Amino acid sequence: MGGGADHHSPGRSRGFYQGLSHALAEHAKASFQLKRRQPDGSTVGEHLQAVWRSTGKRPPELDVPELPPGASEVWAAFCRLDSTRTSNGFGVDAITEARLVAWQQLHRVQLTPWEIECIQMLDILSMNDHAEQQQAKNKR
């Protein structure tokens, strides 16, 4: 982390990072969809795997866009932060800047500004996904 991705890297344009961020977001959205819990407690991904096993045909929903090269460390950092979320009684808590600072200190890493922006973007996507799941649950 903090090893290469930076808005000010020589020879790298902002467009490069925007493209990388977009690809990371697409990977995240598809991953979040597959992890959604269904009323029976299984995930969407588990259901799709069962369909694949029983029919022999791989459902296209299992095809998650690849994690773009250069984004694996920021995705891993987000996943670690995401796995330690707490709840506020109305849903999950956001990953705050204070939490990001504490996480960096605890793990002795220095995230670049771009990595922090990506984690914040992933957090928004995750929070939106949690809200959609809650709305769907409330409609049942």
DRENTORKOL-3810 file (N, C-alpha, C; in nm, 4 decimals):
REM DRENTORKOL-3810
@n.u->0.0835; n.v->-0.1171; n.w->0.0000; ca.u->0.0000; ca.v->0.0000; ca.w->0.0000; c.u->0.0870; c.v->0.1220; c.w->0.0000
@n.u->0.0341; n.v->0.2177; n.w->-0.0643; ca.u->0.1115; ca.v->0.3389; ca.w->-0.0730; c.u->0.2319; c.v->0.3217; c.w->-0.1618
@n.u->0.2397; n.v->0.2085; n.w->-0.2304; ca.u->0.3571; ca.v->0.1783; ca.w->-0.3085; c.u->0.3613; c.v->0.2435; c.w->-0.4443
@n.u->0.2495; n.v->0.2643; n.w->-0.5089; ca.u->0.2605; ca.v->0.3162; ca.w->-0.6428; c.u->0.1469; c.v->0.4069; c.w->-0.6824
@n.u->0.0274; n.v->0.3731; n.w->-0.6438; ca.u->-0.0871; ca.v->0.4496; ca.w->-0.6891; c.u->-0.0925; c.v->0.5845; c.w->-0.6181
@n.u->-0.0704; n.v->0.6874; n.w->-0.6940; ca.u->-0.0739; ca.v->0.8230; ca.w->-0.6399; c.u->-0.1126; c.v->0.9162; c.w->-0.7530
@n.u->-0.1935; n.v->1.0142; n.w->-0.7239; ca.u->-0.2369; ca.v->1.1079; ca.w->-0.8270; c.u->-0.1199; c.v->1.1808; c.w->-0.8913
@n.u->-0.0077; n.v->1.1869; n.w->-0.8253; ca.u->0.1029; ca.v->1.2682; ca.w->-0.8748; c.u->0.2164; c.v->1.1844; c.w->-0.9313
@n.u->0.1913; n.v->1.0562; n.w->-0.9592; ca.u->0.2963; ca.v->0.9716; ca.w->-1.0156; c.u->0.3327; c.v->1.0212; c.w->-1.1541
@n.u->0.4619; n.v->1.0338; n.w->-1.1835; ca.u->0.5034; ca.v->1.0785; ca.w->-1.3160; c.u->0.4524; c.v->0.9827; c.w->-1.4227
@n.u->0.4026; n.v->1.0386; n.w->-1.5327; ca.u->0.3582; ca.v->0.9581; ca.w->-1.6447; c.u->0.2201; c.v->0.8971; c.w->-1.6279
@n.u->0.1576; n.v->0.9178; n.w->-1.5172; ca.u->0.0239; ca.v->0.8623; ca.w->-1.4942; c.u->-0.0768; c.v->0.9768; c.w->-1.4940
@n.u->-0.1791; n.v->0.9650; n.w->-1.5763; ca.u->-0.2799; ca.v->1.0705; ca.w->-1.5809; c.u->-0.3933; c.v->1.0396; c.w->-1.4839
@n.u->-0.4680; n.v->1.1425; n.w->-1.4524; ca.u->-0.5849; ca.v->1.1249; ca.w->-1.3662; c.u->-0.6823; c.v->1.0273; c.w->-1.4307
@n.u->-0.6879; n.v->1.0284; n.w->-1.5649; ca.u->-0.7749; ca.v->0.9357; ca.w->-1.6364; c.u->-0.7419; c.v->0.7906; c.w->-1.6081
@n.u->-0.6145; n.v->0.7609; n.w->-1.5920; ca.u->-0.5727; ca.v->0.6250; ca.w->-1.5586; c.u->-0.6365; c.v->0.5820; c.w->-1.4270
@n.u->-0.6279; n.v->0.6685; n.w->-1.3258; ca.u->-0.6826; ca.v->0.6354; ca.w->-1.1943; c.u->-0.8338; c.v->0.6307; c.w->-1.1965
@n.u->-0.8960; n.v->0.7159; n.w->-1.2781; ca.u->-1.0411; ca.v->0.7106; ca.w->-1.2896; c.u->-1.0846; c.v->0.5787; c.w->-1.3508
@n.u->-1.0123; n.v->0.5333; n.w->-1.4538; ca.u->-1.0433; ca.v->0.4044; ca.w->-1.5148; c.u->-1.0239; c.v->0.2895; c.w->-1.4178
@n.u->-0.9163; n.v->0.2950; n.w->-1.3418; ca.u->-0.8887; ca.v->0.1924; ca.w->-1.2421; c.u->-0.9966; c.v->0.1927; c.w->-1.1338
@n.u->-1.0358; n.v->0.3106; n.w->-1.0896; ca.u->-1.1408; ca.v->0.3226; ca.w->-0.9879; c.u->-1.2732; c.v->0.2679; c.w->-1.0403
@n.u->-1.3038; n.v->0.2992; n.w->-1.1660; ca.u->-1.4283; ca.v->0.2505; ca.w->-1.2257; c.u->-1.4288; c.v->0.0979; c.w->-1.2321
@n.u->-1.3183; n.v->0.0381; n.w->-1.2760; ca.u->-1.3087; ca.v->-0.1075; ca.w->-1.2843; c.u->-1.3201; c.v->-0.1702; c.w->-1.1446
@n.u->-1.2595; n.v->-0.1069; n.w->-1.0462; ca.u->-1.2689; ca.v->-0.1544; ca.w->-0.9084; c.u->-1.4138; c.v->-0.1480; c.w->-0.8602
@n.u->-1.4837; n.v->-0.0396; n.w->-0.8932; ca.u->-1.6244; ca.v->-0.0249; ca.w->-0.8532; c.u->-1.7110; c.v->-0.1333; c.w->-0.9164
@n.u->-1.6866; n.v->-0.1637; n.w->-1.0430; ca.u->-1.7641; ca.v->-0.2684; ca.w->-1.1103; c.u->-1.7393; c.v->-0.4045; c.w->-1.0450
@n.u->-1.6155; n.v->-0.4319; n.w->-1.0113; ca.u->-1.5818; ca.v->-0.5565; ca.w->-0.9414; c.u->-1.6554; c.v->-0.5612; c.w->-0.8064
@n.u->-1.6512; n.v->-0.4510; n.w->-0.7341; ca.u->-1.7131; ca.v->-0.4449; ca.w->-0.6013; c.u->-1.8641; c.v->-0.4651; c.w->-0.6087
@n.u->-1.9303; n.v->-0.3951; n.w->-0.7010; ca.u->-2.0766; ca.v->-0.4073; ca.w->-0.7108; c.u->-2.1182; c.v->-0.5514; c.w->-0.7390
@n.u->-2.0483; n.v->-0.6170; n.w->-0.8318; ca.u->-2.0805; ca.v->-0.7562; ca.w->-0.8635; c.u->-2.0518; c.v->-0.8474; c.w->-0.7434
@n.u->-1.9424; n.v->-0.8221; n.w->-0.6732; ca.u->-1.9082; ca.v->-0.9014; ca.w->-0.5545; c.u->-2.0127; c.v->-0.8835; c.w->-0.4457
@n.u->-2.0569; n.v->-0.7595; n.w->-0.4243; ca.u->-2.1588; ca.v->-0.7337; ca.w->-0.3224; c.u->-2.2886; c.v->-0.8069; c.w->-0.3562
@n.u->-2.3262; n.v->-0.8083; n.w->-0.4836; ca.u->-2.4482; ca.v->-0.8772; ca.w->-0.5255; c.u->-2.4416; c.v->-1.0258; c.w->-0.4901
@n.u->-2.3274; n.v->-1.0886; n.w->-0.5176; ca.u->-2.3141; ca.v->-1.2312; ca.w->-0.4916; c.u->-2.3141; c.v->-1.2639; c.w->-0.3426
@n.u->-2.2768; n.v->-1.1677; n.w->-0.2596; ca.u->-2.2711; ca.v->-1.1907; ca.w->-0.1148; c.u->-2.4026; c.v->-1.1598; c.w->-0.0440
@n.u->-2.5011; n.v->-1.1113; n.w->-0.1186; ca.u->-2.6292; ca.v->-1.0790; ca.w->-0.0552; c.u->-2.6948; c.v->-1.2046; c.w->0.0024
@n.u->-2.7388; n.v->-1.1909; n.w->0.1266; ca.u->-2.8066; ca.v->-1.3022; ca.w->0.1939; c.u->-2.9523; c.v->-1.3095; c.w->0.1470
@n.u->-2.9959; n.v->-1.4308; n.w->0.1255; ca.u->-3.1331; ca.v->-1.4579; ca.w->0.0855; c.u->-3.2142; c.v->-1.4986; c.w->0.2084
@n.u->-3.3475; n.v->-1.5034; n.w->0.1974; ca.u->-3.4287; ca.v->-1.5381; ca.w->0.3148; c.u->-3.3904; c.v->-1.6714; c.w->0.3806
@n.u->-3.3355; n.v->-1.7648; n.w->0.3023; ca.u->-3.2964; ca.v->-1.8946; ca.w->0.3604; c.u->-3.1594; c.v->-1.8901; c.w->0.4277
@n.u->-3.0936; n.v->-1.7738; n.w->0.4243; ca.u->-2.9634; ca.v->-1.7588; ca.w->0.4881; c.u->-2.8457; c.v->-1.7796; c.w->0.3944
@n.u->-2.8684; n.v->-1.8381; n.w->0.2780; ca.u->-2.7630; ca.v->-1.8571; ca.w->0.1791; c.u->-2.7425; c.v->-1.7285; c.w->0.1009
@n.u->-2.6279; n.v->-1.7181; n.w->0.0374; ca.u->-2.6014; ca.v->-1.6001; ca.w->-0.0445; c.u->-2.6502; c.v->-1.6236; c.w->-0.1872
@n.u->-2.6622; n.v->-1.5147; n.w->-0.2611; ca.u->-2.6973; ca.v->-1.5237; ca.w->-0.4027; c.u->-2.5947; c.v->-1.6112; c.w->-0.4740
@n.u->-2.4688; n.v->-1.5909; n.w->-0.4423; ca.u->-2.3624; ca.v->-1.6702; ca.w->-0.5034; c.u->-2.3781; c.v->-1.8187; c.w->-0.4758
@n.u->-2.4146; n.v->-1.8534; n.w->-0.3536; ca.u->-2.4359; ca.v->-1.9949; ca.w->-0.3203; c.u->-2.5513; c.v->-2.0534; c.w->-0.3999
@n.u->-2.6582; n.v->-1.9765; n.w->-0.4164; ca.u->-2.7718; ca.v->-2.0216; ca.w->-0.4969; c.u->-2.7310; c.v->-2.0423; c.w->-0.6424
@n.u->-2.6545; n.v->-1.9481; n.w->-0.6954; ca.u->-2.6109; ca.v->-1.9597; ca.w->-0.8344; c.u->-2.5162; c.v->-2.0776; c.w->-0.8540
@n.u->-2.4302; n.v->-2.1040; n.w->-0.7559; ca.u->-2.3423; ca.v->-2.2207; ca.w->-0.7617; c.u->-2.4254; c.v->-2.3497; c.w->-0.7647
@n.u->-2.5328; n.v->-2.3522; n.w->-0.6845; ca.u->-2.6205; ca.v->-2.4697; ca.w->-0.6820; c.u->-2.6884; c.v->-2.4897; c.w->-0.8171
@n.u->-2.7296; n.v->-2.3799; n.w->-0.8790; ca.u->-2.7901; ca.v->-2.3879; ca.w->-1.0126; c.u->-2.6892; c.v->-2.4460; c.w->-1.1105
@n.u->-2.5665; n.v->-2.3990; n.w->-1.1022; ca.u->-2.4603; ca.v->-2.4463; ca.w->-1.1910; c.u->-2.4382; c.v->-2.5967; c.w->-1.1734
@n.u->-2.4308; n.v->-2.6396; n.w->-1.0460; ca.u->-2.4104; ca.v->-2.7825; ca.w->-1.0183; c.u->-2.5254; c.v->-2.8673; c.w->-1.0709
@n.u->-2.6481; n.v->-2.8195; n.w->-1.0537; ca.u->-2.7634; ca.v->-2.9012; ca.w->-1.0928; c.u->-2.7913; c.v->-2.8987; c.w->-1.2426
@n.u->-2.7561; n.v->-2.7898; n.w->-1.3104; ca.u->-2.7853; ca.v->-2.7799; ca.w->-1.4543; c.u->-2.6633; c.v->-2.8023; c.w->-1.5422
@n.u->-2.5460; n.v->-2.7846; n.w->-1.4840; ca.u->-2.4243; ca.v->-2.7931; ca.w->-1.5634; c.u->-2.3971; c.v->-2.6663; c.w->-1.6427
@n.u->-2.4829; n.v->-2.5663; n.w->-1.6283; ca.u->-2.4651; ca.v->-2.4387; ca.w->-1.6996; c.u->-2.4302; c.v->-2.3293; c.w->-1.6001
@n.u->-2.3201; n.v->-2.2634; n.w->-1.6267; ca.u->-2.2742; ca.v->-2.1571; ca.w->-1.5375; c.u->-2.3595; c.v->-2.0319; c.w->-1.5581
@n.u->-2.4291; n.v->-1.9863; n.w->-1.4524; ca.u->-2.5069; ca.v->-1.8631; ca.w->-1.4649; c.u->-2.4146; c.v->-1.7430; c.w->-1.4900
@n.u->-2.4497; n.v->-1.6568; n.w->-1.5844; ca.u->-2.3630; ca.v->-1.5427; ca.w->-1.6150; c.u->-2.3447; c.v->-1.4463; c.w->-1.4975
@n.u->-2.4361; n.v->-1.4487; n.w->-1.4021; ca.u->-2.4245; ca.v->-1.3613; ca.w->-1.2844; c.u->-2.3033; c.v->-1.3954; c.w->-1.1990
@n.u->-2.2471; n.v->-1.5159; n.w->-1.2184; ca.u->-2.1265; ca.v->-1.5542; ca.w->-1.1443; c.u->-2.0007; c.v->-1.4915; c.w->-1.2028
@n.u->-2.0121; n.v->-1.4342; n.w->-1.3202; ca.u->-1.8967; ca.v->-1.3735; ca.w->-1.3860; c.u->-1.8742; c.v->-1.2327; c.w->-1.3330
@n.u->-1.7953; n.v->-1.2235; n.w->-1.2295; ca.u->-1.7615; ca.v->-1.0954; ca.w->-1.1667; c.u->-1.6495; c.v->-1.0308; c.w->-1.2481
@n.u->-1.6630; n.v->-0.9021; n.w->-1.2806; ca.u->-1.5513; ca.v->-0.8364; ca.w->-1.3502; c.u->-1.4225; c.v->-0.8533; c.w->-1.2695
@n.u->-1.3153; n.v->-0.8807; n.w->-1.3416; ca.u->-1.1875; ca.v->-0.9032; ca.w->-1.2745; c.u->-1.1442; c.v->-0.7815; c.w->-1.1942
@n.u->-1.0782; n.v->-0.8110; n.w->-1.0853; ca.u->-1.0165; ca.v->-0.7047; ca.w->-1.0065; c.u->-0.9036; c.v->-0.6487; c.w->-1.0913
@n.u->-0.9048; n.v->-0.5199; n.w->-1.1174; ca.u->-0.8026; ca.v->-0.4645; ca.w->-1.2066; c.u->-0.6622; c.v->-0.4717; c.w->-1.1452
@n.u->-0.5623; n.v->-0.4969; n.w->-1.2312; ca.u->-0.4244; ca.v->-0.4962; ca.w->-1.1802; c.u->-0.3950; c.v->-0.3619; c.w->-1.1127
@n.u->-0.3316; n.v->-0.3662; n.w->-1.0006; ca.u->-0.2997; ca.v->-0.2441; ca.w->-0.9279; c.u->-0.4021; c.v->-0.2075; c.w->-0.8226
@n.u->-0.5129; n.v->-0.2823; n.w->-0.8171; ca.u->-0.6169; ca.v->-0.2489; ca.w->-0.7198; c.u->-0.6345; c.v->-0.3570; c.w->-0.6136
@n.u->-0.5559; n.v->-0.4627; n.w->-0.6203; ca.u->-0.5768; ca.v->-0.5734; ca.w->-0.5261; c.u->-0.5479; c.v->-0.5334; c.w->-0.3816
@n.u->-0.4479; n.v->-0.4498; n.w->-0.3615; ca.u->-0.4159; ca.v->-0.4102; ca.w->-0.2234; c.u->-0.5238; c.v->-0.3209; c.w->-0.1632
@n.u->-0.5763; n.v->-0.2301; n.w->-0.2430; ca.u->-0.6811; ca.v->-0.1419; ca.w->-0.1903; c.u->-0.8094; c.v->-0.2226; c.w->-0.1675
@n.u->-0.8379; n.v->-0.3201; n.w->-0.2539; ca.u->-0.9547; ca.v->-0.4068; ca.w->-0.2339; c.u->-0.9364; c.v->-0.4881; c.w->-0.1056
@n.u->-0.8176; n.v->-0.5420; n.w->-0.0848; ca.u->-0.7902; ca.v->-0.6193; ca.w->0.0366; c.u->-0.8051; c.v->-0.5322; c.w->0.1616
@n.u->-0.7554; n.v->-0.4083; n.w->0.1553; ca.u->-0.7686; ca.v->-0.3173; ca.w->0.2700; c.u->-0.9159; c.v->-0.2884; c.w->0.2972
@n.u->-0.9918; n.v->-0.2619; n.w->0.1912; ca.u->-1.1349; ca.v->-0.2362; ca.w->0.2094; c.u->-1.2029; c.v->-0.3583; c.w->0.2713
@n.u->-1.1734; n.v->-0.4774; n.w->0.2197; ca.u->-1.2376; ca.v->-0.5991; ca.w->0.2714; c.u->-1.2066; c.v->-0.6187; c.w->0.4194
@n.u->-1.0826; n.v->-0.5889; n.w->0.4598; ca.u->-1.0474; ca.v->-0.6014; ca.w->0.6018; c.u->-1.1256; c.v->-0.5004; c.w->0.6851
@n.u->-1.1333; n.v->-0.3774; n.w->0.6374; ca.u->-1.2101; ca.v->-0.2752; ca.w->0.7089; c.u->-1.3590; c.v->-0.3103; c.w->0.7106
@n.u->-1.4098; n.v->-0.3564; n.w->0.5989; ca.u->-1.5514; ca.v->-0.3914; ca.w->0.5862; c.u->-1.5891; c.v->-0.5047; c.w->0.6814
@n.u->-1.4981; n.v->-0.5988; n.w->0.7010; ca.u->-1.5285; ca.v->-0.7145; ca.w->0.7861; c.u->-1.5367; c.v->-0.6787; c.w->0.9343
@n.u->-1.4923; n.v->-0.5595; n.w->0.9696; ca.u->-1.4958; ca.v->-0.5191; ca.w->1.1111; c.u->-1.6017; c.v->-0.4125; c.w->1.1376
@n.u->-1.6938; n.v->-0.3955; n.w->1.0439; ca.u->-1.7991; ca.v->-0.2944; ca.w->1.0625; c.u->-1.8817; c.v->-0.3234; c.w->1.1866
@n.u->-1.9311; n.v->-0.2173; n.w->1.2440; ca.u->-2.0241; ca.v->-0.2293; ca.w->1.3553; c.u->-2.1608; c.v->-0.1826; c.w->1.3078
@n.u->-2.2607; n.v->-0.2041; n.w->1.3903; ca.u->-2.3971; ca.v->-0.1642; ca.w->1.3570; c.u->-2.4402; c.v->-0.0529; c.w->1.4507
@n.u->-2.5235; n.v->0.0350; n.w->1.3984; ca.u->-2.5722; ca.v->0.1457; ca.w->1.4808; c.u->-2.7197; c.v->0.1286; c.w->1.5172
@n.u->-2.7750; n.v->0.0112; n.w->1.4929; ca.u->-2.9152; ca.v->-0.0138; ca.w->1.5228; c.u->-3.0048; c.v->0.0085; c.w->1.4030
@n.u->-2.9611; n.v->0.0886; n.w->1.3072; ca.u->-3.0381; ca.v->0.1148; ca.w->1.1858; c.u->-2.9704; c.v->0.0526; c.w->1.0639
@n.u->-2.8513; n.v->0.0052; n.w->1.0830; ca.u->-2.7734; ca.v->-0.0514; ca.w->0.9740; c.u->-2.6263; c.v->-0.0482; c.w->1.0117
@n.u->-2.5427; n.v->-0.0745; n.w->0.9127; ca.u->-2.3989; ca.v->-0.0768; ca.w->0.9398; c.u->-2.3427; c.v->0.0646; c.w->0.9423
@n.u->-2.2358; n.v->0.0809; n.w->1.0193; ca.u->-2.1672; ca.v->0.2090; ca.w->1.0272; c.u->-2.0734; c.v->0.2264; c.w->0.9086
@n.u->-2.0555; n.v->0.3498; n.w->0.8698; ca.u->-1.9620; ca.v->0.3827; ca.w->0.7624; c.u->-1.8183; c.v->0.3696; c.w->0.8120
@n.u->-1.7280; n.v->0.3578; n.w->0.7160; ca.u->-1.5847; ca.v->0.3591; ca.w->0.7473; c.u->-1.5432; c.v->0.5057; c.w->0.7511
@n.u->-1.5234; n.v->0.5568; n.w->0.8704; ca.u->-1.4919; ca.v->0.6984; ca.w->0.8865; c.u->-1.3439; c.v->0.7253; c.w->0.8601
@n.u->-1.3106; n.v->0.8521; n.w->0.8408; ca.u->-1.1708; ca.v->0.8896; ca.w->0.8229; c.u->-1.0901; c.v->0.8568; c.w->0.9479
@n.u->-1.1495; n.v->0.8755; n.w->1.0642; ca.u->-1.0797; ca.v->0.8420; ca.w->1.1885; c.u->-1.0495; c.v->0.6924; c.w->1.1946
@n.u->-1.1426; n.v->0.6134; n.w->1.1494; ca.u->-1.1210; ca.v->0.4689; ca.w->1.1471; c.u->-1.0109; c.v->0.4318; c.w->1.0485
@n.u->-1.0081; n.v->0.5007; n.w->0.9329; ca.u->-0.9017; ca.v->0.4777; ca.w->0.8350; c.u->-0.7647; c.v->0.5107; c.w->0.8936
@n.u->-0.7563; n.v->0.6229; n.w->0.9640; ca.u->-0.6296; ca.v->0.6634; ca.w->1.0264; c.u->-0.5876; c.v->0.5593; c.w->1.1295
@n.u->-0.6810; n.v->0.5180; n.w->1.2140; ca.u->-0.6488; ca.v->0.4183; ca.w->1.3174; c.u->-0.6067; c.v->0.2861; c.w->1.2539
@n.u->-0.6750; n.v->0.2456; n.w->1.1472; ca.u->-0.6410; ca.v->0.1201; ca.w->1.0788; c.u->-0.4997; c.v->0.1262; c.w->1.0211
@n.u->-0.4659; n.v->0.2402; n.w->0.9620; ca.u->-0.3309; ca.v->0.2557; ca.w->0.9071; c.u->-0.2254; c.v->0.2472; c.w->1.0172
@n.u->-0.2522; n.v->0.3119; n.w->1.1295; ca.u->-0.1573; ca.v->0.3071; ca.w->1.2403; c.u->-0.1435; c.v->0.1658; c.w->1.2951
@n.u->-0.2547; n.v->0.0976; n.w->1.3113; ca.u->-0.2542; ca.v->-0.0377; ca.w->1.3653; c.u->-0.1771; c.v->-0.1338; c.w->1.2758
@n.u->-0.1949; n.v->-0.1201; n.w->1.1453; ca.u->-0.1319; ca.v->-0.2126; ca.w->1.0508; c.u->-0.0020; c.v->-0.1594; c.w->0.9912
@n.u->0.0384; n.v->-0.0421; n.w->1.0382; ca.u->0.1634; ca.v->0.0205; ca.w->0.9938; c.u->0.1730; c.v->0.0305; c.w->0.8426
@n.u->0.0658; n.v->0.0833; n.w->0.7836; ca.u->0.0640; ca.v->0.1097; ca.w->0.6402; c.u->0.0298; c.v->0.2563; c.w->0.6192
@n.u->0.0694; n.v->0.3078; n.w->0.5069; ca.u->0.0361; ca.v->0.4452; ca.w->0.4701; c.u->-0.0374; c.v->0.4398; c.w->0.3369
@n.u->-0.1674; n.v->0.4616; n.w->0.3428; ca.u->-0.2469; ca.v->0.4635; ca.w->0.2212; c.u->-0.2221; c.v->0.5932; c.w->0.1450
@n.u->-0.2221; n.v->0.5837; n.w->0.0134; ca.u->-0.2086; ca.v->0.7035; ca.w->-0.0689; c.u->-0.3435; c.v->0.7729; c.w->-0.0758
@n.u->-0.3466; n.v->0.8994; n.w->-0.1187; ca.u->-0.4757; ca.v->0.9672; ca.w->-0.1353; c.u->-0.5699; c.v->0.8902; c.w->-0.2281
@n.u->-0.5170; n.v->0.8330; n.w->-0.3368; ca.u->-0.6017; ca.v->0.7571; ca.w->-0.4280; c.u->-0.6594; c.v->0.6332; c.w->-0.3599
@n.u->-0.5783; n.v->0.5631; n.w->-0.2807; ca.u->-0.6269; ca.v->0.4451; ca.w->-0.2099; c.u->-0.7363; c.v->0.4823; c.w->-0.1103
@n.u->-0.7193; n.v->0.5939; n.w->-0.0419; ca.u->-0.8216; ca.v->0.6402; ca.w->0.0521; c.u->-0.9494; c.v->0.6746; c.w->-0.0225
@n.u->-0.9382; n.v->0.7439; n.w->-0.1354; ca.u->-1.0562; ca.v->0.7758; ca.w->-0.2170; c.u->-1.1272; c.v->0.6483; c.w->-0.2606
@n.u->-1.0503; n.v->0.5474; n.w->-0.2995; ca.u->-1.1107; ca.v->0.4211; ca.w->-0.3421; c.u->-1.1834; c.v->0.3530; c.w->-0.2269
@n.u->-1.1217; n.v->0.3502; n.w->-0.1109; ca.u->-1.1867; ca.v->0.2882; ca.w->0.0048; c.u->-1.3150; c.v->0.3638; c.w->0.0382
@n.u->-1.3123; n.v->0.4955; n.w->0.0300; ca.u->-1.4325; ca.v->0.5739; ca.w->0.0566; c.u->-1.5402; c.v->0.5467; c.w->-0.0485
@n.u->-1.4997; n.v->0.5320; n.w->-0.1754; ca.u->-1.5937; ca.v->0.5001; ca.w->-0.2819; c.u->-1.6535; c.v->0.3614; c.w->-0.2581
@n.u->-1.5694; n.v->0.2646; n.w->-0.2245; ca.u->-1.6169; ca.v->0.1290; ca.w->-0.1975; c.u->-1.7106; c.v->0.1275; c.w->-0.0774
@n.u->-1.6804; n.v->0.2097; n.w->0.0214; ca.u->-1.7658; ca.v->0.2188; ca.w->0.1396; c.u->-1.9040; c.v->0.2702; c.w->0.1016
@n.u->-1.9099; n.v->0.3711; n.w->0.0165; ca.u->-2.0399; ca.v->0.4238; ca.w->-0.0286; c.u->-2.1166; c.v->0.3154; c.w->-0.1040
@n.u->-2.0489; n.v->0.2447; n.w->-0.1935; ca.u->-2.1154; ca.v->0.1371; ca.w->-0.2677; c.u->-2.1659; c.v->0.0291; c.w->-0.1727
@n.u->-2.0852; n.v->-0.0054; n.w->-0.0735; ca.u->-2.1244; ca.v->-0.1071; ca.w->0.0239; c.u->-2.2429; c.v->-0.0602; c.w->0.1080
@n.u->-2.2373; n.v->0.0636; n.w->0.1527; ca.u->-2.3475; ca.v->0.1181; ca.w->0.2327; c.u->-2.4772; c.v->0.1208; c.w->0.1506
@n.u->-2.4676; n.v->0.1585; n.w->0.0228; ca.u->-2.5849; ca.v->0.1579; ca.w->-0.0650; c.u->-2.6393; c.v->0.0162; c.w->-0.0805
@n.u->-2.5493; n.v->-0.0809; n.w->-0.0946; ca.u->-2.5916; ca.v->-0.2197; ca.w->-0.1078; c.u->-2.6619; c.v->-0.2670; c.w->0.0190
@n.u->-2.6069; n.v->-0.2323; n.w->0.1345; ca.u->-2.6714; ca.v->-0.2685; ca.w->0.2616; c.u->-2.8096; c.v->-0.2054; c.w->0.2715
@n.u->-2.8226; n.v->-0.0796; n.w->0.2300; ca.u->-2.9526; ca.v->-0.0109; ca.w->0.2350; c.u->-3.0534; c.v->-0.0780; c.w->0.1423
@n.u->-3.0094; n.v->-0.1168; n.w->0.0220; ca.u->-3.0993; ca.v->-0.1865; ca.w->-0.0712; c.u->-3.1451; c.v->-0.3197; c.w->-0.0129
@n.u->-3.0533; n.v->-0.3899; n.w->0.0513; ca.u->-3.0906; ca.v->-0.5178; ca.w->0.1144; c.u->-3.1928; c.v->-0.4970; c.w->0.2252
@n.u->-3.1735; n.v->-0.3919; n.w->0.3022; ca.u->-3.2666; ca.v->-0.3636; ca.w->0.4116; c.u->-3.4040; c.v->-0.3264; c.w->0.3574
@n.u->-3.4066; n.v->-0.2479; n.w->0.2502; ca.u->-3.5349; ca.v->-0.2112; ca.w->0.1882; c.u->-3.6059; c.v->-0.3355; c.w->0.1361
@n.u->-3.5326; n.v->-0.4247; n.w->0.0729; ca.u->-3.5924; ca.v->-0.5482; ca.w->0.0210; c.u->-3.6458; c.v->-0.6336; c.w->0.1356
@n.u->-3.5712; n.v->-0.6392; n.w->0.2453; ca.u->-3.6145; ca.v->-0.7173; ca.w->0.3608; c.u->-3.7417; c.v->-0.6573; c.w->0.4212
@n.u->-3.7505; n.v->-0.5244; n.w->0.4255; ca.u->-3.8675; ca.v->-0.4586; ca.w->0.4827; c.u->-3.9919; c.v->-0.4787; c.w->0.3971
@n.u->-3.9750; n.v->-0.5042; n.w->0.2686; ca.u->-4.0885; ca.v->-0.5256; ca.w->0.1788; c.u->-4.1468; c.v->-0.6665; c.w->0.1915
@n.u->-4.0716; n.v->-0.7588; n.w->0.2502; ca.u->-4.1191; ca.v->-0.8973; ca.w->0.2622; c.u->-4.2265; c.v->-0.9109; c.w->0.3647
END
